[in-house]
Amino acid sequence: MGMNKNTVLAWATFIMMVVGFSLIALGAFRYDDVAGWGFASVGIGFFAIAWVFNALKGRV
């Protein structure tokens, strides 16, 4: 079973969602200072890119 373009985009979306959740969790639970806001904002950025990858499935 080979991986086509849609499968690659699905895996990329899944991995980016996991990384985004972990960055937001780090910002919320590990860092209490300004660094927590940075981790959370980067996690939200990962969600935005994962959303784009998900929207590209079937179109590329």
N, C-alpha and C positions, 0 to 999 in steps of 0.2 A: 504494500500500500504506500504509494508516494504522497508527498505533500504538495498540493497545488497552491495557487495564490491565495485562495480563500482560507485554506487551513492555516497557512502561515500568518495571515492577518488575524485569524481567530486566536491563535496562540499568542501573538504579540499583544492583542487586546487583553487577554487573560493575564499575562505576565505584568503588563503595565497597571492593571487594576490591583493586582496583589502588591506591587511596589508602592502604588499610590496609597492604598490602605495602610501599609506599614509605615510610610512616611508620616501620614496624618496621625497614626497611633503614637509614633515617636514624638511628634510635636505636642500631642495632647498629654501623654503620660510620662514621658522621660524628661523633657526639657521644660522648665518652668519660666525661663526668661525669654528674651527676644528671639533666641534661636528656635524656640518652639513655633513661633509664627512663621519663620522661614521654612521649617520642615513642612508645616501644614500647607503653606502656599505652593511649595514645590509638589506636594502630593496632589493638590487640586490641579496643577498643571499636567501631571501625569494622567489624571482623569480626562482632561480636555483632549490630550493626544490620543488616548485610548478610544475616546468617542469618535474622533476622526478616523482611526483605523477601523472601527466597527462600521462606520458609514461607508467606507471604501469597499467593504466586502461585497462581491458580486458586480462591482463596477470596474474593477481593474482587470 
